[in-house]
Amino acid sequence: MDKKKTNQATSHNQSPCHSTSAFAQRARILERLRQGPADTLSIRCDLSVLMPAPRILELKQRGFTIETLRISVIDDNGTLHHGVALYVLSEVTE
């Protein structure tokens, strides 16, 4: 029996939801912000975007209105973090 194994690391990284390209990260963040505000920790954890701030800046430079508020958040380990960015997208309706 000759079964071929799939390179799981390669197939996993090629998935759009796990791509580390700036384009894919911006798309995931924008889709999430259209659902409501999101903070840095949730974007890192839920969207696999290690550094959300540069992607948010790029979205702003592309014309999206995103407000940054500062909040306190308790992470999954129970640690309180002050000054965490909360991003809020303002959709422009015509």
mmCIF file as gemmi writes it, N, C-alpha and C atoms, coordinates in Angstrom:
data_model
loop_
_atom_site.group_PDB
_atom_site.id
_atom_site.type_symbol
_atom_site.label_atom_id
_atom_site.label_alt_id
_atom_site.label_comp_id
_atom_site.label_asym_id
_atom_site.label_entity_id
_atom_site.label_seq_id
_atom_site.pdbx_PDB_ins_code
_atom_site.Cartn_x
_atom_site.Cartn_y
_atom_site.Cartn_z
_atom_site.occupancy
_atom_site.B_iso_or_equiv
_atom_site.pdbx_formal_charge
_atom_site.auth_seq_id
_atom_site.auth_asym_id
_atom_site.pdbx_PDB_model_num
ATOM 1 N N . MET Axp A 1 ? 0.83 -1.178 0 1 0 ? 1 A 1
ATOM 2 C CA . MET Axp A 1 ? 0 0 0 1 0 ? 1 A 1
ATOM 3 C C . MET Axp A 1 ? 0.878 1.246 0 1 0 ? 1 A 1
ATOM 4 N N . ASP Axp A 2 ? 0.791 2.025 -1.034 1 0 ? 2 A 1
ATOM 5 C CA . ASP Axp A 2 ? 1.638 3.21 -1.152 1 0 ? 2 A 1
ATOM 6 C C . ASP Axp A 2 ? 0.773 4.453 -1.053 1 0 ? 2 A 1
ATOM 7 N N . LYS Axp A 3 ? 0.608 4.946 0.153 1 0 ? 3 A 1
ATOM 8 C CA . LYS Axp A 3 ? -0.212 6.143 0.361 1 0 ? 3 A 1
ATOM 9 C C . LYS Axp A 3 ? 0.685 7.367 0.351 1 0 ? 3 A 1
ATOM 10 N N . LYS Axp A 4 ? 0.264 8.351 -0.396 1 0 ? 4 A 1
ATOM 11 C CA . LYS Axp A 4 ? 1.014 9.606 -0.427 1 0 ? 4 A 1
ATOM 12 C C . LYS Axp A 4 ? 0.511 10.506 0.689 1 0 ? 4 A 1
ATOM 13 N N . LYS Axp A 5 ? 1.436 11.066 1.421 1 0 ? 5 A 1
ATOM 14 C CA . LYS Axp A 5 ? 1.066 11.983 2.49 1 0 ? 5 A 1
ATOM 15 C C . LYS Axp A 5 ? 1.072 13.405 1.963 1 0 ? 5 A 1
ATOM 16 N N . THR Axp A 6 ? 0.086 14.152 2.366 1 0 ? 6 A 1
ATOM 17 C CA . THR Axp A 6 ? 0.013 15.561 2.006 1 0 ? 6 A 1
ATOM 18 C C . THR Axp A 6 ? 0.885 16.356 2.965 1 0 ? 6 A 1
ATOM 19 N N . ASN Axp A 7 ? 1.625 17.284 2.428 1 0 ? 7 A 1
ATOM 20 C CA . ASN Axp A 7 ? 2.401 18.171 3.275 1 0 ? 7 A 1
ATOM 21 C C . ASN Axp A 7 ? 1.432 19.125 3.947 1 0 ? 7 A 1
ATOM 22 N N . GLN Axp A 8 ? 1.071 18.814 5.195 1 0 ? 8 A 1
ATOM 23 C CA . GLN Axp A 8 ? 0.05 19.59 5.893 1 0 ? 8 A 1
ATOM 24 C C . GLN Axp A 8 ? 0.462 21.028 6.126 1 0 ? 8 A 1
ATOM 25 N N . ALA Axp A 9 ? 1.724 21.277 6.364 1 0 ? 9 A 1
ATOM 26 C CA . ALA Axp A 9 ? 2.185 22.654 6.585 1 0 ? 9 A 1
ATOM 27 C C . ALA Axp A 9 ? 1.984 23.478 5.324 1 0 ? 9 A 1
ATOM 28 N N . THR Axp A 10 ? 2.306 22.901 4.174 1 0 ? 10 A 1
ATOM 29 C CA . THR Axp A 10 ? 2.149 23.623 2.911 1 0 ? 10 A 1
ATOM 30 C C . THR Axp A 10 ? 0.683 23.869 2.602 1 0 ? 10 A 1
ATOM 31 N N . SER Axp A 11 ? -0.149 22.833 2.709 1 0 ? 11 A 1
ATOM 32 C CA . SER Axp A 11 ? -1.562 22.993 2.371 1 0 ? 11 A 1
ATOM 33 C C . SER Axp A 11 ? -2.242 23.952 3.341 1 0 ? 11 A 1
ATOM 34 N N . HIS Axp A 12 ? -1.836 23.925 4.599 1 0 ? 12 A 1
ATOM 35 C CA . HIS Axp A 12 ? -2.414 24.815 5.599 1 0 ? 12 A 1
ATOM 36 C C . HIS Axp A 12 ? -2.067 26.268 5.295 1 0 ? 12 A 1
ATOM 37 N N . ASN Axp A 13 ? -0.823 26.529 4.945 1 0 ? 13 A 1
ATOM 38 C CA . ASN Axp A 13 ? -0.38 27.899 4.686 1 0 ? 13 A 1
ATOM 39 C C . ASN Axp A 13 ? -0.953 28.475 3.408 1 0 ? 13 A 1
ATOM 40 N N . GLN Axp A 14 ? -1.376 27.635 2.474 1 0 ? 14 A 1
ATOM 41 C CA . GLN Axp A 14 ? -1.932 28.137 1.23 1 0 ? 14 A 1
ATOM 42 C C . GLN Axp A 14 ? -3.412 28.479 1.347 1 0 ? 14 A 1
ATOM 43 N N . SER Axp A 15 ? -4.038 28.1 2.441 1 0 ? 15 A 1
ATOM 44 C CA . SER Axp A 15 ? -5.441 28.408 2.667 1 0 ? 15 A 1
ATOM 45 C C . SER Axp A 15 ? -5.601 29.919 2.814 1 0 ? 15 A 1
ATOM 46 N N . PRO Axp A 16 ? -6.626 30.52 2.152 1 0 ? 16 A 1
ATOM 47 C CA . PRO Axp A 16 ? -6.806 31.976 2.246 1 0 ? 16 A 1
ATOM 48 C C . PRO Axp A 16 ? -6.981 32.475 3.68 1 0 ? 16 A 1
ATOM 49 N N . CYS Axp A 17 ? -7.583 31.658 4.537 1 0 ? 17 A 1
ATOM 50 C CA . CYS Axp A 17 ? -7.811 32.116 5.908 1 0 ? 17 A 1
ATOM 51 C C . CYS Axp A 17 ? -6.531 32.062 6.743 1 0 ? 17 A 1
ATOM 52 N N . HIS Axp A 18 ? -5.475 31.461 6.201 1 0 ? 18 A 1
ATOM 53 C CA . HIS Axp A 18 ? -4.22 31.388 6.928 1 0 ? 18 A 1
ATOM 54 C C . HIS Axp A 18 ? -3.07 32.058 6.185 1 0 ? 18 A 1
ATOM 55 N N . SER Axp A 19 ? -3.352 32.681 5.075 1 0 ? 19 A 1
ATOM 56 C CA . SER Axp A 19 ? -2.3 33.342 4.317 1 0 ? 19 A 1
ATOM 57 C C . SER Axp A 19 ? -1.742 34.498 5.131 1 0 ? 19 A 1
ATOM 58 N N . THR Axp A 20 ? -0.431 34.653 5.072 1 0 ? 20 A 1
ATOM 59 C CA . THR Axp A 20 ? 0.199 35.759 5.785 1 0 ? 20 A 1
ATOM 60 C C . THR Axp A 20 ? 0.465 36.957 4.873 1 0 ? 20 A 1
ATOM 61 N N . SER Axp A 21 ? -0.038 36.905 3.639 1 0 ? 21 A 1
ATOM 62 C CA . SER Axp A 21 ? 0.152 38.056 2.752 1 0 ? 21 A 1
ATOM 63 C C . SER Axp A 21 ? -0.621 39.25 3.311 1 0 ? 21 A 1
ATOM 64 N N . ALA Axp A 22 ? -0.079 40.426 3.096 1 0 ? 22 A 1
ATOM 65 C CA . ALA Axp A 22 ? -0.734 41.642 3.577 1 0 ? 22 A 1
ATOM 66 C C . ALA Axp A 22 ? -2.131 41.766 2.988 1 0 ? 22 A 1
ATOM 67 N N . PHE Axp A 23 ? -2.278 41.405 1.707 1 0 ? 23 A 1
ATOM 68 C CA . PHE Axp A 23 ? -3.583 41.478 1.045 1 0 ? 23 A 1
ATOM 69 C C . PHE Axp A 23 ? -4.605 40.605 1.776 1 0 ? 23 A 1
ATOM 70 N N . ALA Axp A 24 ? -4.242 39.363 2.065 1 0 ? 24 A 1
ATOM 71 C CA . ALA Axp A 24 ? -5.161 38.43 2.735 1 0 ? 24 A 1
ATOM 72 C C . ALA Axp A 24 ? -5.467 38.892 4.156 1 0 ? 24 A 1
ATOM 73 N N . GLN Axp A 25 ? -4.472 39.412 4.848 1 0 ? 25 A 1
ATOM 74 C CA . GLN Axp A 25 ? -4.693 39.901 6.208 1 0 ? 25 A 1
ATOM 75 C C . GLN Axp A 25 ? -5.642 41.095 6.215 1 0 ? 25 A 1
ATOM 76 N N . ARG Axp A 26 ? -5.442 42.026 5.271 1 0 ? 26 A 1
ATOM 77 C CA . ARG Axp A 26 ? -6.352 43.185 5.183 1 0 ? 26 A 1
ATOM 78 C C . ARG Axp A 26 ? -7.772 42.73 4.896 1 0 ? 26 A 1
ATOM 79 N N . ALA Axp A 27 ? -7.922 41.763 4.015 1 0 ? 27 A 1
ATOM 80 C CA . ALA Axp A 27 ? -9.256 41.266 3.66 1 0 ? 27 A 1
ATOM 81 C C . ALA Axp A 27 ? -9.939 40.646 4.874 1 0 ? 27 A 1
ATOM 82 N N . ARG Axp A 28 ? -9.202 39.846 5.652 1 0 ? 28 A 1
ATOM 83 C CA . ARG Axp A 28 ? -9.787 39.227 6.849 1 0 ? 28 A 1
ATOM 84 C C . ARG Axp A 28 ? -10.184 40.283 7.878 1 0 ? 28 A 1
ATOM 85 N N . ILE Axp A 29 ? -9.306 41.265 8.083 1 0 ? 29 A 1
ATOM 86 C CA . ILE Axp A 29 ? -9.605 42.319 9.055 1 0 ? 29 A 1
ATOM 87 C C . ILE Axp A 29 ? -10.816 43.125 8.615 1 0 ? 29 A 1
ATOM 88 N N . LEU Axp A 30 ? -10.866 43.502 7.358 1 0 ? 30 A 1
ATOM 89 C CA . LEU Axp A 30 ? -11.985 44.297 6.858 1 0 ? 30 A 1
ATOM 90 C C . LEU Axp A 30 ? -13.296 43.534 6.995 1 0 ? 30 A 1
ATOM 91 N N . GLU Axp A 31 ? -13.286 42.261 6.641 1 0 ? 31 A 1
ATOM 92 C CA . GLU Axp A 31 ? -14.494 41.432 6.777 1 0 ? 31 A 1
ATOM 93 C C . GLU Axp A 31 ? -14.939 41.386 8.237 1 0 ? 31 A 1
ATOM 94 N N . ARG Axp A 32 ? -13.975 41.232 9.152 1 0 ? 32 A 1
ATOM 95 C CA . ARG Axp A 32 ? -14.301 41.17 10.586 1 0 ? 32 A 1
ATOM 96 C C . ARG Axp A 32 ? -14.827 42.506 11.093 1 0 ? 32 A 1
ATOM 97 N N . LEU Axp A 33 ? -14.208 43.625 10.679 1 0 ? 33 A 1
ATOM 98 C CA . LEU Axp A 33 ? -14.657 44.938 11.143 1 0 ? 33 A 1
ATOM 99 C C . LEU Axp A 33 ? -16.039 45.29 10.612 1 0 ? 33 A 1
ATOM 100 N N . ARG Axp A 34 ? -16.414 44.738 9.498 1 0 ? 34 A 1
ATOM 101 C CA . ARG Axp A 34 ? -17.77 44.966 8.972 1 0 ? 34 A 1
ATOM 102 C C . ARG Axp A 34 ? -18.822 44.302 9.852 1 0 ? 34 A 1
ATOM 103 N N . GLN Axp A 35 ? -18.401 43.357 10.67 1 0 ? 35 A 1
ATOM 104 C CA . GLN Axp A 35 ? -19.308 42.687 11.618 1 0 ? 35 A 1
ATOM 105 C C . GLN Axp A 35 ? -19.401 43.445 12.936 1 0 ? 35 A 1
ATOM 106 N N . GLY Axp A 36 ? -18.443 44.34 13.191 1 0 ? 36 A 1
ATOM 107 C CA . GLY Axp A 36 ? -18.425 45.103 14.435 1 0 ? 36 A 1
ATOM 108 C C . GLY Axp A 36 ? -16.998 45.347 14.883 1 0 ? 36 A 1
ATOM 109 N N . PRO Axp A 37 ? -16.821 46.117 15.961 1 0 ? 37 A 1
ATOM 110 C CA . PRO Axp A 37 ? -15.487 46.445 16.453 1 0 ? 37 A 1
ATOM 111 C C . PRO Axp A 37 ? -14.688 45.192 16.821 1 0 ? 37 A 1
ATOM 112 N N . ALA Axp A 38 ? -13.373 45.29 16.693 1 0 ? 38 A 1
ATOM 113 C CA . ALA Axp A 38 ? -12.482 44.187 17.058 1 0 ? 38 A 1
ATOM 114 C C . ALA Axp A 38 ? -11.218 44.753 17.68 1 0 ? 38 A 1
ATOM 115 N N . ASP Axp A 39 ? -10.709 44.072 18.696 1 0 ? 39 A 1
ATOM 116 C CA . ASP Axp A 39 ? -9.491 44.539 19.353 1 0 ? 39 A 1
ATOM 117 C C . ASP Axp A 39 ? -8.27 43.76 18.856 1 0 ? 39 A 1
ATOM 118 N N . THR Axp A 40 ? -7.103 44.27 19.19 1 0 ? 40 A 1
ATOM 119 C CA . THR Axp A 40 ? -5.844 43.687 18.747 1 0 ? 40 A 1
ATOM 120 C C . THR Axp A 40 ? -5.731 42.21 19.114 1 0 ? 40 A 1
ATOM 121 N N . LEU Axp A 41 ? -6.072 41.864 20.34 1 0 ? 41 A 1
ATOM 122 C CA . LEU Axp A 41 ? -5.921 40.476 20.782 1 0 ? 41 A 1
ATOM 123 C C . LEU Axp A 41 ? -6.828 39.528 20.008 1 0 ? 41 A 1
ATOM 124 N N . SER Axp A 42 ? -8.069 39.929 19.761 1 0 ? 42 A 1
ATOM 125 C CA . SER Axp A 42 ? -8.979 39.044 19.021 1 0 ? 42 A 1
ATOM 126 C C . SER Axp A 42 ? -8.564 38.927 17.553 1 0 ? 42 A 1
ATOM 127 N N . ILE Axp A 43 ? -8.048 40.003 16.969 1 0 ? 43 A 1
ATOM 128 C CA . ILE Axp A 43 ? -7.579 39.943 15.583 1 0 ? 43 A 1
ATOM 129 C C . ILE Axp A 43 ? -6.378 39.004 15.485 1 0 ? 43 A 1
ATOM 130 N N . ARG Axp A 44 ? -5.48 39.086 16.447 1 0 ? 44 A 1
ATOM 131 C CA . ARG Axp A 44 ? -4.321 38.187 16.451 1 0 ? 44 A 1
ATOM 132 C C . ARG Axp A 44 ? -4.759 36.728 16.567 1 0 ? 44 A 1
ATOM 133 N N . CYS Axp A 45 ? -5.633 36.466 17.508 1 0 ? 45 A 1
ATOM 134 C CA . CYS Axp A 45 ? -6.042 35.097 17.801 1 0 ? 45 A 1
ATOM 135 C C . CYS Axp A 45 ? -6.989 34.534 16.741 1 0 ? 45 A 1
ATOM 136 N N . ASP Axp A 46 ? -8.039 35.261 16.435 1 0 ? 46 A 1
ATOM 137 C CA . ASP Axp A 46 ? -9.103 34.759 15.556 1 0 ? 46 A 1
ATOM 138 C C . ASP Axp A 46 ? -8.759 34.837 14.073 1 0 ? 46 A 1
ATOM 139 N N . LEU Axp A 47 ? -7.96 35.836 13.684 1 0 ? 47 A 1
ATOM 140 C CA . LEU Axp A 47 ? -7.699 36.052 12.259 1 0 ? 47 A 1
ATOM 141 C C . LEU Axp A 47 ? -6.27 35.723 11.841 1 0 ? 47 A 1
ATOM 142 N N . SER Axp A 48 ? -5.456 35.288 12.789 1 0 ? 48 A 1
ATOM 143 C CA . SER Axp A 48 ? -4.056 34.939 12.504 1 0 ? 48 A 1
ATOM 144 C C . SER Axp A 48 ? -3.271 36.107 11.894 1 0 ? 48 A 1
ATOM 145 N N . VAL Axp A 49 ? -3.491 37.293 12.448 1 0 ? 49 A 1
ATOM 146 C CA . VAL Axp A 49 ? -2.749 38.485 12.022 1 0 ? 49 A 1
ATOM 147 C C . VAL Axp A 49 ? -1.897 38.908 13.213 1 0 ? 49 A 1
ATOM 148 N N . LEU Axp A 50 ? -0.604 38.65 13.137 1 0 ? 50 A 1
ATOM 149 C CA . LEU Axp A 50 ? 0.285 38.884 14.266 1 0 ? 50 A 1
ATOM 150 C C . LEU Axp A 50 ? 0.364 40.357 14.648 1 0 ? 50 A 1
ATOM 151 N N . MET Axp A 51 ? 0.445 41.247 13.638 1 0 ? 51 A 1
ATOM 152 C CA . MET Axp A 51 ? 0.567 42.681 13.899 1 0 ? 51 A 1
ATOM 153 C C . MET Axp A 51 ? -0.546 43.431 13.16 1 0 ? 51 A 1
ATOM 154 N N . PRO Axp A 52 ? -1.699 43.591 13.799 1 0 ? 52 A 1
ATOM 155 C CA . PRO Axp A 52 ? -2.834 44.241 13.137 1 0 ? 52 A 1
ATOM 156 C C . PRO Axp A 52 ? -2.622 45.716 12.784 1 0 ? 52 A 1
ATOM 157 N N . ALA Axp A 53 ? -1.855 46.447 13.581 1 0 ? 53 A 1
ATOM 158 C CA . ALA Axp A 53 ? -1.724 47.895 13.379 1 0 ? 53 A 1
ATOM 159 C C . ALA Axp A 53 ? -1.262 48.281 11.979 1 0 ? 53 A 1
ATOM 160 N N . PRO Axp A 54 ? -0.233 47.652 11.41 1 0 ? 54 A 1
ATOM 161 C CA . PRO Axp A 54 ? 0.163 48.021 10.049 1 0 ? 54 A 1
ATOM 162 C C . PRO Axp A 54 ? -0.931 47.749 9.015 1 0 ? 54 A 1
ATOM 163 N N . ARG Axp A 55 ? -1.68 46.661 9.196 1 0 ? 55 A 1
ATOM 164 C CA . ARG Axp A 55 ? -2.766 46.35 8.256 1 0 ? 55 A 1
ATOM 165 C C . ARG Axp A 55 ? -3.89 47.378 8.375 1 0 ? 55 A 1
ATOM 166 N N . ILE Axp A 56 ? -4.171 47.814 9.608 1 0 ? 56 A 1
ATOM 167 C CA . ILE Axp A 56 ? -5.188 48.849 9.823 1 0 ? 56 A 1
ATOM 168 C C . ILE Axp A 56 ? -4.743 50.147 9.154 1 0 ? 56 A 1
ATOM 169 N N . LEU Axp A 57 ? -3.479 50.514 9.317 1 0 ? 57 A 1
ATOM 170 C CA . LEU Axp A 57 ? -2.943 51.719 8.673 1 0 ? 57 A 1
ATOM 171 C C . LEU Axp A 57 ? -3.106 51.636 7.159 1 0 ? 57 A 1
ATOM 172 N N . GLU Axp A 58 ? -2.799 50.477 6.59 1 0 ? 58 A 1
ATOM 173 C CA . GLU Axp A 58 ? -2.943 50.306 5.142 1 0 ? 58 A 1
ATOM 174 C C . GLU Axp A 58 ? -4.397 50.446 4.704 1 0 ? 58 A 1
ATOM 175 N N . LEU Axp A 59 ? -5.32 49.918 5.503 1 0 ? 59 A 1
ATOM 176 C CA . LEU Axp A 59 ? -6.746 50.078 5.177 1 0 ? 59 A 1
ATOM 177 C C . LEU Axp A 59 ? -7.146 51.553 5.237 1 0 ? 59 A 1
ATOM 178 N N . LYS Axp A 60 ? -6.65 52.27 6.232 1 0 ? 60 A 1
ATOM 179 C CA . LYS Axp A 60 ? -6.922 53.707 6.336 1 0 ? 60 A 1
ATOM 180 C C . LYS Axp A 60 ? -6.367 54.443 5.116 1 0 ? 60 A 1
ATOM 181 N N . GLN Axp A 61 ? -5.165 54.072 4.7 1 0 ? 61 A 1
ATOM 182 C CA . GLN Axp A 61 ? -4.547 54.702 3.529 1 0 ? 61 A 1
ATOM 183 C C . GLN Axp A 61 ? -5.326 54.405 2.252 1 0 ? 61 A 1
ATOM 184 N N . ARG Axp A 62 ? -6.085 53.323 2.255 1 0 ? 62 A 1
ATOM 185 C CA . ARG Axp A 62 ? -6.916 52.959 1.102 1 0 ? 62 A 1
ATOM 186 C C . ARG Axp A 62 ? -8.307 53.59 1.174 1 0 ? 62 A 1
ATOM 187 N N . GLY Axp A 63 ? -8.525 54.449 2.18 1 0 ? 63 A 1
ATOM 188 C CA . GLY Axp A 63 ? -9.754 55.219 2.24 1 0 ? 63 A 1
ATOM 189 C C . GLY Axp A 63 ? -10.798 54.749 3.24 1 0 ? 63 A 1
ATOM 190 N N . PHE Axp A 64 ? -10.526 53.688 3.989 1 0 ? 64 A 1
ATOM 191 C CA . PHE Axp A 64 ? -11.485 53.222 4.986 1 0 ? 64 A 1
ATOM 192 C C . PHE Axp A 64 ? -11.355 54.071 6.239 1 0 ? 64 A 1
ATOM 193 N N . THR Axp A 65 ? -12.487 54.418 6.825 1 0 ? 65 A 1
ATOM 194 C CA . THR Axp A 65 ? -12.503 55.199 8.049 1 0 ? 65 A 1
ATOM 195 C C . THR Axp A 65 ? -12.554 54.233 9.219 1 0 ? 65 A 1
ATOM 196 N N . ILE Axp A 66 ? -11.443 54.124 9.932 1 0 ? 66 A 1
ATOM 197 C CA . ILE Axp A 66 ? -11.343 53.217 11.065 1 0 ? 66 A 1
ATOM 198 C C . ILE Axp A 66 ? -10.873 54.02 12.263 1 0 ? 66 A 1
ATOM 199 N N . GLU Axp A 67 ? -11.69 54.037 13.302 1 0 ? 67 A 1
ATOM 200 C CA . GLU Axp A 67 ? -11.347 54.74 14.535 1 0 ? 67 A 1
ATOM 201 C C . GLU Axp A 67 ? -10.634 53.772 15.466 1 0 ? 67 A 1
ATOM 202 N N . THR Axp A 68 ? -9.625 54.264 16.168 1 0 ? 68 A 1
ATOM 203 C CA . THR Axp A 68 ? -8.896 53.455 17.133 1 0 ? 68 A 1
ATOM 204 C C . THR Axp A 68 ? -9.172 53.991 18.532 1 0 ? 68 A 1
ATOM 205 N N . LEU Axp A 69 ? -9.756 53.148 19.362 1 0 ? 69 A 1
ATOM 206 C CA . LEU Axp A 69 ? -10.019 53.476 20.758 1 0 ? 69 A 1
ATOM 207 C C . LEU Axp A 69 ? -9.078 52.636 21.608 1 0 ? 69 A 1
ATOM 208 N N . ARG Axp A 70 ? -8.831 53.054 22.828 1 0 ? 70 A 1
ATOM 209 C CA . ARG Axp A 70 ? -7.981 52.282 23.742 1 0 ? 70 A 1
ATOM 210 C C . ARG Axp A 70 ? -8.844 51.702 24.861 1 0 ? 70 A 1
ATOM 211 N N . ILE Axp A 71 ? -8.698 50.394 25.07 1 0 ? 71 A 1
ATOM 212 C CA . ILE Axp A 71 ? -9.5 49.693 26.07 1 0 ? 71 A 1
ATOM 213 C C . ILE Axp A 71 ? -8.595 48.796 26.911 1 0 ? 71 A 1
ATOM 214 N N . SER Axp A 72 ? -9.162 48.252 27.983 1 0 ? 72 A 1
ATOM 215 C CA . SER Axp A 72 ? -8.485 47.243 28.792 1 0 ? 72 A 1
ATOM 216 C C . SER Axp A 72 ? -9.128 45.901 28.485 1 0 ? 72 A 1
ATOM 217 N N . VAL Axp A 73 ? -8.29 44.867 28.326 1 0 ? 73 A 1
ATOM 218 C CA . VAL Axp A 73 ? -8.764 43.542 27.936 1 0 ? 73 A 1
ATOM 219 C C . VAL Axp A 73 ? -8.068 42.497 28.796 1 0 ? 73 A 1
ATOM 220 N N . ILE Axp A 74 ? -8.81 41.473 29.19 1 0 ? 74 A 1
ATOM 221 C CA . ILE Axp A 74 ? -8.233 40.328 29.882 1 0 ? 74 A 1
ATOM 222 C C . ILE Axp A 74 ? -8.03 39.234 28.845 1 0 ? 74 A 1
ATOM 223 N N . ASP Axp A 75 ? -6.797 38.744 28.722 1 0 ? 75 A 1
ATOM 224 C CA . ASP Axp A 75 ? -6.504 37.717 27.717 1 0 ? 75 A 1
ATOM 225 C C . ASP Axp A 75 ? -6.921 36.327 28.212 1 0 ? 75 A 1
ATOM 226 N N . ASP Axp A 76 ? -6.691 35.315 27.392 1 0 ? 76 A 1
ATOM 227 C CA . ASP Axp A 76 ? -7.09 33.945 27.716 1 0 ? 76 A 1
ATOM 228 C C . ASP Axp A 76 ? -6.372 33.389 28.944 1 0 ? 76 A 1
ATOM 229 N N . ASN Axp A 77 ? -5.245 33.984 29.297 1 0 ? 77 A 1
ATOM 230 C CA . ASN Axp A 77 ? -4.496 33.541 30.476 1 0 ? 77 A 1
ATOM 231 C C . ASN Axp A 77 ? -4.901 34.287 31.743 1 0 ? 77 A 1
ATOM 232 N N . GLY Axp A 78 ? -5.849 35.221 31.604 1 0 ? 78 A 1
ATOM 233 C CA . GLY Axp A 78 ? -6.314 35.98 32.761 1 0 ? 78 A 1
ATOM 234 C C . GLY Axp A 78 ? -5.5 37.225 33.043 1 0 ? 78 A 1
ATOM 235 N N . THR Axp A 79 ? -4.63 37.604 32.128 1 0 ? 79 A 1
ATOM 236 C CA . THR Axp A 79 ? -3.789 38.786 32.312 1 0 ? 79 A 1
ATOM 237 C C . THR Axp A 79 ? -4.511 40.02 31.779 1 0 ? 79 A 1
ATOM 238 N N . LEU Axp A 80 ? -4.534 41.071 32.578 1 0 ? 80 A 1
ATOM 239 C CA . LEU Axp A 80 ? -5.17 42.324 32.189 1 0 ? 80 A 1
ATOM 240 C C . LEU Axp A 80 ? -4.191 43.166 31.381 1 0 ? 80 A 1
ATOM 241 N N . HIS Axp A 81 ? -4.619 43.616 30.215 1 0 ? 81 A 1
ATOM 242 C CA . HIS Axp A 81 ? -3.803 44.473 29.349 1 0 ? 81 A 1
ATOM 243 C C . HIS Axp A 81 ? -4.521 45.815 29.19 1 0 ? 81 A 1
ATOM 244 N N . HIS Axp A 82 ? -3.816 46.893 29.506 1 0 ? 82 A 1
ATOM 245 C CA . HIS Axp A 82 ? -4.374 48.24 29.353 1 0 ? 82 A 1
ATOM 246 C C . HIS Axp A 82 ? -3.893 48.836 28.032 1 0 ? 82 A 1
ATOM 247 N N . GLY Axp A 83 ? -4.704 49.686 27.429 1 0 ? 83 A 1
ATOM 248 C CA . GLY Axp A 83 ? -4.296 50.399 26.216 1 0 ? 83 A 1
ATOM 249 C C . GLY Axp A 83 ? -4.341 49.568 24.949 1 0 ? 83 A 1
ATOM 250 N N . VAL Axp A 84 ? -5.116 48.502 24.966 1 0 ? 84 A 1
ATOM 251 C CA . VAL Axp A 84 ? -5.26 47.658 23.774 1 0 ? 84 A 1
ATOM 252 C C . VAL Axp A 84 ? -6.117 48.403 22.754 1 0 ? 84 A 1
ATOM 253 N N . ALA Axp A 85 ? -5.711 48.364 21.501 1 0 ? 85 A 1
ATOM 254 C CA . ALA Axp A 85 ? -6.46 49.056 20.45 1 0 ? 85 A 1
ATOM 255 C C . ALA Axp A 85 ? -7.757 48.322 20.139 1 0 ? 85 A 1
ATOM 256 N N . LEU Axp A 86 ? -8.829 49.083 20.061 1 0 ? 86 A 1
ATOM 257 C CA . LEU Axp A 86 ? -10.123 48.588 19.6 1 0 ? 86 A 1
ATOM 258 C C . LEU Axp A 86 ? -10.418 49.338 18.311 1 0 ? 86 A 1
ATOM 259 N N . TYR Axp A 87 ? -10.579 48.599 17.226 1 0 ? 87 A 1
ATOM 260 C CA . TYR Axp A 87 ? -10.784 49.198 15.914 1 0 ? 87 A 1
ATOM 261 C C . TYR Axp A 87 ? -12.268 49.192 15.553 1 0 ? 87 A 1
ATOM 262 N N . VAL Axp A 88 ? -12.747 50.343 15.09 1 0 ? 88 A 1
ATOM 263 C CA . VAL Axp A 88 ? -14.152 50.504 14.738 1 0 ? 88 A 1
ATOM 264 C C . VAL Axp A 88 ? -14.222 51.053 13.318 1 0 ? 88 A 1
ATOM 265 N N . LEU Axp A 89 ? -14.856 50.299 12.429 1 0 ? 89 A 1
ATOM 266 C CA . LEU Axp A 89 ? -15.008 50.715 11.041 1 0 ? 89 A 1
ATOM 267 C C . LEU Axp A 89 ? -16.275 51.537 10.886 1 0 ? 89 A 1
ATOM 268 N N . SER Axp A 90 ? -16.154 52.682 10.238 1 0 ? 90 A 1
ATOM 269 C CA . SER Axp A 90 ? -17.322 53.503 9.909 1 0 ? 90 A 1
ATOM 270 C C . SER Axp A 90 ? -17.588 53.34 8.429 1 0 ? 90 A 1
ATOM 271 N N . GLU Axp A 91 ? -18.639 52.623 8.099 1 0 ? 91 A 1
ATOM 272 C CA . GLU Axp A 91 ? -19.006 52.43 6.693 1 0 ? 91 A 1
ATOM 273 C C . GLU Axp A 91 ? -19.666 53.695 6.172 1 0 ? 91 A 1
ATOM 274 N N . VAL Axp A 92 ? -19.27 54.101 5.007 1 0 ? 92 A 1
ATOM 275 C CA . VAL Axp A 92 ? -19.867 55.269 4.37 1 0 ? 92 A 1
ATOM 276 C C . VAL Axp A 92 ? -20.978 54.777 3.455 1 0 ? 92 A 1
ATOM 277 N N . THR Axp A 93 ? -22.195 55.246 3.724 1 0 ? 93 A 1
ATOM 278 C CA . THR Axp A 93 ? -23.334 54.866 2.881 1 0 ? 93 A 1
ATOM 279 C C . THR Axp A 93 ? -23.721 56.039 2 1 0 ? 93 A 1
ATOM 280 N N . GLU Axp A 94 ? -24.028 55.743 0.777 1 0 ? 94 A 1
ATOM 281 C CA . GLU Axp A 94 ? -24.396 56.824 -0.154 1 0 ? 94 A 1
ATOM 282 C C . GLU Axp A 94 ? -25.866 56.75 -0.472 1 0 ? 94 A 1
